[in-house]
Amino acid sequence: MSSRASQKVAVLMGGLSAEREVSLSTGRGCADALRGEGFDVVEIDADQTVFVKLAETQPDVVFNALHGRWGEDGAVQGILEWMRLPYTHSGVLSSALAIDKEKTKELYRRVGLPVADSCIATAEEVRARHVMAPPYVVKPYNEGSSVGIYIVPEGVNTPPDLAADMPKDVMVEAYAPGRELTTTVLNGRALTVTDIITDGWYDYEAKYEDGGSRHVVPADVPKEIFDACLDYALRAHEVLGCRGLSRTDFRWDEEKGLEGLILLETNTQPGMTPTSLTPEQAEACGITFGQLCASLVEDASCDR
């Protein structure tokens, strides 16, 4: 029996966040890939009984395929630390920091990484008045996958009519024009740069629906911009204390050159669906999807 076949890997997926369906797709894909690499894999749909399910399964390693709150914000990581189960991706503190978009920006600024102006306001304030001169973007400060994004164009007199289920506090951020670029960091190495081309905003549908966006890998951008994305993504990964895998997203205004490149956010649990950016970047660097998933399992630990 190989060492991999003797390792039981529990893939946590689903969860309770707004990104549940994406997580299920990520988890199933990763579970299949790990089986293909020779691991003994158990799929666990994470709910309020996740502690019990893990105790019954008794895995050697937990592959965290959760997205959004409770799975990407340090909550489940705390459970895994308590149970002393080695797990993939980032630990409690870095997960909590990265899911909080304003805390992330504070750390970016501390190491000189460029970001757009932003503030935290209540949803009630945002519905009542412009808390920032348009154009600006309104989004939850602790969700991912472009869930709950509102773009307020220049010249609009009325504030946005936010949905009733928006969180009490939201981030209001100056709109950054330009191209959408992204870079994955895997085990301390920045892989490459992707140029994401869509008909409009890179929203939830553009990310996860077939044909929602087109990806140019590697991005056809000036070397200065390409190298800056690699450098900035690695520095973001390090300042947040990320482990294993992260993906940092950028906007780049071509007219401003390097000064037009800003960081949007860092994802500690990037999507691993059939349309996701990180597996695509890994493949462009000669890393198969199975190898990518296996490398995360082999990096798993406690005290992350």
N, C-alpha and C positions, 0 to 999 in steps of 0.2 A: 504494500500500500504506500503510495507516495505521501510526502509530507503534506501536500495540498489536500489530498483526498481525506486525510485524517483531521483536517481543520474544518470545523463547523463555523460557517459565516452566516450570521443573521442579518438580512437586509431589511432595515427599517424604512417603511414607505407609507404613503398616504397622509396620515396625520390629521390635524384639526384646523389647519390654516386655510386661507383663501386659495392656496396653491396645491390643494390636495390632489387634484387630477394630474397635474404636472408631475408631482412626486410619485404617484402610482406608475406613470409612464417611465420615469427615471428608474424607479426601483425594479420594475419588471425587466427592463433592458439590462441593468447592471447585474441582476440575479442570473439572467441567461448567460451573460458574458462570463461571469465567475464560474458557472457550471462548466462552460466551455474551456476554462483554464484549469479545471480539475478540482475545484473546491466543492465541499459538501455544503449546499446552500439551503437556508430556510427563509422564506419570505414572511415578514411580520407587518401587518397593517397596524400602525401605531395609533392607539386611542388611550383613554384614561386608564386602561388596564395594562399598559405597555410594560410596567415593572413586573407584573405577574407573568406576562407572556415571555419575557426575557428569562425570568427565573425558571420557568418550565422548559424553555429551549436549551438553556445553558450553553450558549455559543462560546467559541474561542475568541471570536472577533465579531464586532458589530460594524456593518457597513451602513453609514448614515446616508440614506437617500431622501431624507425629508427636506422640504423647502418651506420657507416662511416661518411664522411664529411657532414657538414650542419645539421646532425641529432645527431651526437655524439660528436661534437667538441665545443659546446657552442653556436652555431649559432641559432638553433631553440629554445634553452633554453632562449636566450635573447629575442626572440619574445614572448615567453610565459610569461616571467617576465614583459615585456612591457604591455602585455594585462592583466596582473594580473590573469592568469589562473593557478591554482594549477596543478603541473605536477609531474610525477614519475621520479625515477632515480636521477642522479647527476645534480648539478647546472652549471651555466655558467663557473666559474673558474675551478672547478675540471674536468669538461668535456674537456675544452681546454687544461689543463695540461696533462690529461691522453691520449688524442689522439696524442699528440706530444711525441714520444717515447724518444727523448733525454731529454726533460724537465722532463719526468717521471723518467728517470734514475738519473737525478740530485737530485731529491727529495728522491729517494731510498737511494742514497749514503749518503745524509744528516742524515738519521736515521739509518745508518749502515746496510742496506739491500744489499746483494751481487748481483752484476751484471757483465755481460761480458764487456770487453773493446769495445768501439765503437766510431765513429765519424760521423759527417755530411759532405758529399761531394757532388759536383754536379754530375749529371748523366754523363755529358761530361767527367769529370775527371775519373770516374769509368770505362767508356768505353775505355779510353786511356791507363790506367795503373793500376797496383795493388796499391790501396791506403793503403792496409794493407796486411801483409803476409798471404797467404792462410794457413789453411782453414778459410773462412769468409762467411758471409751472407749479401746480399744486399736487402733492402726493403724500400718501402716508409715510411717516418717517421710519416705520419699522416693518415694512413689507417689501417683497421683491416682485420680479416678473411683471413689472409695469402694471400692477394692480392698482386701480383707483387713481389714474393719472388724469389731470385736467390741464389743458394748455389754454392760457388766456392771451390772445393776440394783442398786438399793439393797436391802439385806437378804440378798444372796446370800453364802453362807459360803465357797463354793469358788471358786478363781481360774479364769479362762477356760482352756479346753482349746484353745490356739492350734494351727492347722494346722501340719504339719511343714514346709511350704514358706514359712512366715513368715520374714522376714529375721532375722538374729541380733539386731539392735537394733530396738526398736519405740518408738513414742510412747505414753505413757499420759497421758490428758487428762481432767480433771474434766468430767463430763457437763453440757452446757449445755442446759437445757430450753427449749422455746419453738418459735417459727416459724422456718422456713428462708427466708432472704432472700438475694438476690444482686444484684450490680451490675457491669455491664461498663464498662470504660474503653476508649475508642477514640481513639487519637491525641490523648491529653491531655484528653479530654472524658468525664465520667461520663454514661452514657446515661439509664438509668432504674433502677427497682427491681422485681424479680420476687418474688412470694410463691409458694413452691413447696409445693404441698399433696399429701401422700401419705397412705396408710393406715398407714405406719410410718416407719422410717428411710429417708432419701433415699439408698438404696444403688445399686449398679451397675445392677440391674434397673430400679429406679424411674427412673434417669437415661436409660436407652437403650432400654427396651422400650416399644412402643406402649401407651399407657394406663397406663404405670407411675407417672405423676404428672400433676397438673394445675397449670398456671401462670397466675397472675393478674398481668397486665402492663397498666398499672402497678399495683403492689401497693396494696391498700386498707389503708393504715396511716396513723397520724397524721403530719402534715407534719414534725414534729420528727424522727421516725424516718426518714422518707423522705429528708429533707435530710441527716441524719447518715450514712446509707448512701452517698449520693453523695460526701459530703466524705471519709469514711473510705476508700472505694474509691480515690479519686484520690490521697489521701495514701499509701495502701499501694502503689499503682502507682509513685509517685514515690520513696518511700524504698527500694524494691527496685530502682529503676533500670530499670523495665520500658519497653519500646518497643512501639509499634503497638497491641497488644491485650492486655488482661488482664481477668480476672473475679474479683472478691473475694466470698467467701461469708460469711454471717453467721448467727448464731442470735439470736433476739429473744424474751425473756421479757416478755410484755405486762404482767404484774403489777408489774414493776420500772421500767417506762417506759424512758427513755434509758439508765439504768444497767443495764438488762437486755439491751442490744445489745452483742454481742461479735463479733470477727472470728475466723473459723476458718482460712482460708487464701486465698492468691492464686494463681490459675492463669494461667501465662504462655502456655499453649497451650489455651485453652478449646475445648471440643468444638464442632464445626460439622456435626453430624449433623442429620437431619430433626427430631429431638426436642430439640435442644440449645437452651440458654438464650440464648446470645449472639446468634445470628441472629434469634431472636424479639425480643430487646430492640432490635436495630438496626431491624427492621421497624416496631416500635412508634414509633420515632423518625423514620420516613420513609426509612430506608436499606434498599434491596433487598439480597438476599443477594449478587447480582453486584456491586453497588456496594461492599459491605463487603469482599469478596475483592479487588476491584480496588484499593481504597484501601490495603490492606496491601501489595500488589505495588508500588504507587507510592511507598510509604514505605520500601521495602526498601533496605538498605545493608550495608556492612561496618562494622567498628568500632562495634558497637552496645553 
